[in-house]
């Protein structure tokens, strides 16, 4: 998966996209129709639910951004990567990692998210 880093960067860009129409257009481009996102706090099935989940996270953490931390490890249509969430110019109080599974067209079909550090 030579383009895994690009795909992950685009995925994180969508988590940071605050324009609802642009975010939705990106989700339709990047995510497969059978999209499923799950982490300890959310389960989203379908593109509409993924979009709503991203919107809810943005409401809960206004002005915060997701950033890729380190390298993307990818093989056999899947990638794992660490991310952080925090103020654009500050330390990130939230850290986690995701495993993204891609379909045959290179779109994200599944994301399994894990939270390593969350505010108390």
C-alpha positions as protocol buffer text, in pm:
chain_id: "A"
residue {
  index: 1
  type: UNK
  ca { x: 0 y: 0 z: 0 }
}
residue {
  index: 2
  type: UNK
  ca { x: 229 y: 272 z: -125 }
}
residue {
  index: 3
  type: UNK
  ca { x: -42 y: 538 z: -97 }
}
residue {
  index: 4
  type: UNK
  ca { x: -146 y: 451 z: 258 }
}
residue {
  index: 5
  type: UNK
  ca { x: 9 y: 763 z: 408 }
}
residue {
  index: 6
  type: UNK
  ca { x: -179 y: 983 z: 159 }
}
residue {
  index: 7
  type: UNK
  ca { x: -504 y: 802 z: 237 }
}
residue {
  index: 8
  type: UNK
  ca { x: -451 y: 844 z: 612 }
}
residue {
  index: 9
  type: UNK
  ca { x: -363 y: 1211 z: 572 }
}
residue {
  index: 10
  type: UNK
  ca { x: -683 y: 1265 z: 371 }
}
residue {
  index: 11
  type: UNK
  ca { x: -882 y: 1075 z: 635 }
}
residue {
  index: 12
  type: UNK
  ca { x: -749 y: 1305 z: 908 }
}
residue {
  index: 13
  type: UNK
  ca { x: -815 y: 1613 z: 693 }
}
residue {
  index: 14
  type: UNK
  ca { x: -1182 y: 1515 z: 696 }
}
residue {
  index: 15
  type: UNK
  ca { x: -1183 y: 1506 z: 1076 }
}
residue {
  index: 16
  type: UNK
  ca { x: -1054 y: 1865 z: 1063 }
}
residue {
  index: 17
  type: UNK
  ca { x: -1289 y: 1988 z: 789 }
}
residue {
  index: 18
  type: UNK
  ca { x: -1539 y: 2227 z: 950 }
}
residue {
  index: 19
  type: UNK
  ca { x: -1730 y: 2313 z: 632 }
}
residue {
  index: 20
  type: UNK
  ca { x: -2015 y: 2061 z: 641 }
}
residue {
  index: 21
  type: UNK
  ca { x: -2061 y: 2042 z: 263 }
}
residue {
  index: 22
  type: UNK
  ca { x: -1690 y: 2002 z: 194 }
}
residue {
  index: 23
  type: UNK
  ca { x: -1661 y: 1740 z: 468 }
}
residue {
  index: 24
  type: UNK
  ca { x: -1950 y: 1541 z: 328 }
}
residue {
  index: 25
  type: UNK
  ca { x: -1810 y: 1556 z: -25 }
}
residue {
  index: 26
  type: UNK
  ca { x: -1479 y: 1426 z: 111 }
}
residue {
  index: 27
  type: UNK
  ca { x: -1647 y: 1147 z: 303 }
}
residue {
  index: 28
  type: UNK
  ca { x: -1827 y: 1037 z: -13 }
}
residue {
  index: 29
  type: UNK
  ca { x: -1491 y: 1034 z: -193 }
}
residue {
  index: 30
  type: UNK
  ca { x: -1277 y: 868 z: 74 }
}
residue {
  index: 31
  type: UNK
  ca { x: -1517 y: 629 z: 248 }
}
residue {
  index: 32
  type: UNK
  ca { x: -1679 y: 321 z: 92 }
}
residue {
  index: 33
  type: UNK
  ca { x: -2057 y: 297 z: 87 }
}
residue {
  index: 34
  type: UNK
  ca { x: -2048 y: 30 z: 361 }
}
residue {
  index: 35
  type: UNK
  ca { x: -1846 y: 263 z: 589 }
}
residue {
  index: 36
  type: UNK
  ca { x: -1813 y: 161 z: 951 }
}
residue {
  index: 37
  type: UNK
  ca { x: -1626 y: 350 z: 1223 }
}
residue {
  index: 38
  type: UNK
  ca { x: -1597 y: 221 z: 1578 }
}
residue {
  index: 39
  type: UNK
  ca { x: -1403 y: 338 z: 1883 }
}
residue {
  index: 40
  type: UNK
  ca { x: -1468 y: 309 z: 2258 }
}
residue {
  index: 41
  type: UNK
  ca { x: -1707 y: 608 z: 2247 }
}
residue {
  index: 42
  type: UNK
  ca { x: -1883 y: 575 z: 1912 }
}
residue {
  index: 43
  type: UNK
  ca { x: -2014 y: 339 z: 1649 }
}
residue {
  index: 44
  type: UNK
  ca { x: -2099 y: 485 z: 1310 }
}
residue {
  index: 45
  type: UNK
  ca { x: -2244 y: 272 z: 1033 }
}
residue {
  index: 46
  type: UNK
  ca { x: -2273 y: 435 z: 692 }
}
residue {
  index: 47
  type: UNK
  ca { x: -2142 y: 761 z: 553 }
}
residue {
  index: 48
  type: UNK
  ca { x: -2418 y: 968 z: 717 }
}
residue {
  index: 49
  type: UNK
  ca { x: -2323 y: 832 z: 1058 }
}
residue {
  index: 50
  type: UNK
  ca { x: -1951 y: 887 z: 996 }
}
residue {
  index: 51
  type: UNK
  ca { x: -2028 y: 1248 z: 901 }
}
residue {
  index: 52
  type: UNK
  ca { x: -2242 y: 1296 z: 1214 }
}
residue {
  index: 53
  type: UNK
  ca { x: -1971 y: 1145 z: 1434 }
}
residue {
  index: 54
  type: UNK
  ca { x: -1707 y: 1381 z: 1296 }
}
residue {
  index: 55
  type: UNK
  ca { x: -1943 y: 1675 z: 1345 }
}
residue {
  index: 56
  type: UNK
  ca { x: -2008 y: 1572 z: 1706 }
}
residue {
  index: 57
  type: UNK
  ca { x: -1635 y: 1548 z: 1781 }
}
residue {
  index: 58
  type: UNK
  ca { x: -1583 y: 1895 z: 1632 }
}
residue {
  index: 59
  type: UNK
  ca { x: -1863 y: 2033 z: 1852 }
}
residue {
  index: 60
  type: UNK
  ca { x: -1713 y: 1874 z: 2162 }
}
residue {
  index: 61
  type: UNK
  ca { x: -1361 y: 1999 z: 2085 }
}
residue {
  index: 62
  type: UNK
  ca { x: -1403 y: 2327 z: 1895 }
}
residue {
  index: 63
  type: UNK
  ca { x: -1085 y: 2458 z: 1735 }
}
residue {
  index: 64
  type: UNK
  ca { x: -890 y: 2139 z: 1805 }
}
residue {
  index: 65
  type: UNK
  ca { x: -722 y: 1951 z: 1521 }
}
residue {
  index: 66
  type: UNK
  ca { x: -620 y: 1596 z: 1448 }
}
residue {
  index: 67
  type: UNK
  ca { x: -254 y: 1541 z: 1359 }
}
residue {
  index: 68
  type: UNK
  ca { x: -74 y: 1231 z: 1237 }
}
residue {
  index: 69
  type: UNK
  ca { x: 199 y: 1117 z: 1476 }
}
residue {
  index: 70
  type: UNK
  ca { x: 481 y: 910 z: 1332 }
}
residue {
  index: 71
  type: UNK
  ca { x: 464 y: 675 z: 1040 }
}
residue {
  index: 72
  type: UNK
  ca { x: 178 y: 484 z: 881 }
}
residue {
  index: 73
  type: UNK
  ca { x: 225 y: 106 z: 894 }
}
residue {
  index: 74
  type: UNK
  ca { x: 36 y: -62 z: 611 }
}
residue {
  index: 75
  type: UNK
  ca { x: -1 y: -400 z: 444 }
}
residue {
  index: 76
  type: UNK
  ca { x: -270 y: -613 z: 278 }
}
residue {
  index: 77
  type: UNK
  ca { x: -527 y: -337 z: 244 }
}
residue {
  index: 78
  type: UNK
  ca { x: -503 y: -208 z: 599 }
}
residue {
  index: 79
  type: UNK
  ca { x: -310 y: 62 z: 780 }
}
residue {
  index: 80
  type: UNK
  ca { x: -246 y: 153 z: 1141 }
}
residue {
  index: 81
  type: UNK
  ca { x: -141 y: 494 z: 1259 }
}
residue {
  index: 82
  type: UNK
  ca { x: -124 y: 710 z: 1568 }
}
residue {
  index: 83
  type: UNK
  ca { x: -295 y: 1048 z: 1588 }
}
residue {
  index: 84
  type: UNK
  ca { x: -336 y: 1324 z: 1838 }
}
residue {
  index: 85
  type: UNK
  ca { x: -611 y: 1578 z: 1897 }
}
residue {
  index: 86
  type: UNK
  ca { x: -559 y: 1915 z: 2054 }
}
residue {
  index: 87
  type: UNK
  ca { x: -534 y: 2289 z: 2003 }
}
residue {
  index: 88
  type: UNK
  ca { x: -364 y: 2381 z: 1676 }
}
residue {
  index: 89
  type: UNK
  ca { x: -67 y: 2543 z: 1848 }
}
residue {
  index: 90
  type: UNK
  ca { x: -60 y: 2344 z: 2169 }
}
residue {
  index: 91
  type: UNK
  ca { x: -2 y: 2008 z: 2329 }
}
residue {
  index: 92
  type: UNK
  ca { x: -259 y: 1743 z: 2243 }
}
residue {
  index: 93
  type: UNK
  ca { x: -446 y: 1601 z: 2542 }
}
residue {
  index: 94
  type: UNK
  ca { x: -604 y: 1324 z: 2333 }
}
residue {
  index: 95
  type: UNK
  ca { x: -396 y: 1051 z: 2167 }
}
residue {
  index: 96
  type: UNK
  ca { x: -508 y: 735 z: 1996 }
}
residue {
  index: 97
  type: UNK
  ca { x: -447 y: 501 z: 1709 }
}
residue {
  index: 98
  type: UNK
  ca { x: -667 y: 372 z: 1432 }
}
residue {
  index: 99
  type: UNK
  ca { x: -661 y: 74 z: 1204 }
}
residue {
  index: 100
  type: UNK
  ca { x: -817 y: 153 z: 867 }
}
residue {
  index: 101
  type: UNK
  ca { x: -928 y: -122 z: 630 }
}
residue {
  index: 102
  type: UNK
  ca { x: -952 y: -35 z: 261 }
}
residue {
  index: 103
  type: UNK
  ca { x: -1176 y: -189 z: -2 }
}
residue {
  index: 104
  type: UNK
  ca { x: -1060 y: -296 z: -348 }
}
residue {
  index: 105
  type: UNK
  ca { x: -1102 y: 59 z: -479 }
}
residue {
  index: 106
  type: UNK
  ca { x: -878 y: 206 z: -208 }
}
residue {
  index: 107
  type: UNK
  ca { x: -1166 y: 358 z: -13 }
}
residue {
  index: 108
  type: UNK
  ca { x: -1193 y: 324 z: 362 }
}
residue {
  index: 109
  type: UNK
  ca { x: -1438 y: 52 z: 452 }
}
residue {
  index: 110
  type: UNK
  ca { x: -1372 y: 16 z: 825 }
}
residue {
  index: 111
  type: UNK
  ca { x: -1189 y: 207 z: 1095 }
}
residue {
  index: 112
  type: UNK
  ca { x: -1119 y: 53 z: 1434 }
}
residue {
  index: 113
  type: UNK
  ca { x: -1019 y: 331 z: 1674 }
}
residue {
  index: 114
  type: UNK
  ca { x: -843 y: 305 z: 2009 }
}
residue {
  index: 115
  type: UNK
  ca { x: -794 y: 579 z: 2265 }
}
residue {
  index: 116
  type: UNK
  ca { x: -461 y: 587 z: 2446 }
}
residue {
  index: 117
  type: UNK
  ca { x: -506 y: 914 z: 2635 }
}
residue {
  index: 118
  type: UNK
  ca { x: -821 y: 1117 z: 2697 }
}
residue {
  index: 119
  type: UNK
  ca { x: -888 y: 1411 z: 2928 }
}
residue {
  index: 120
  type: UNK
  ca { x: -1035 y: 1317 z: 3265 }
}
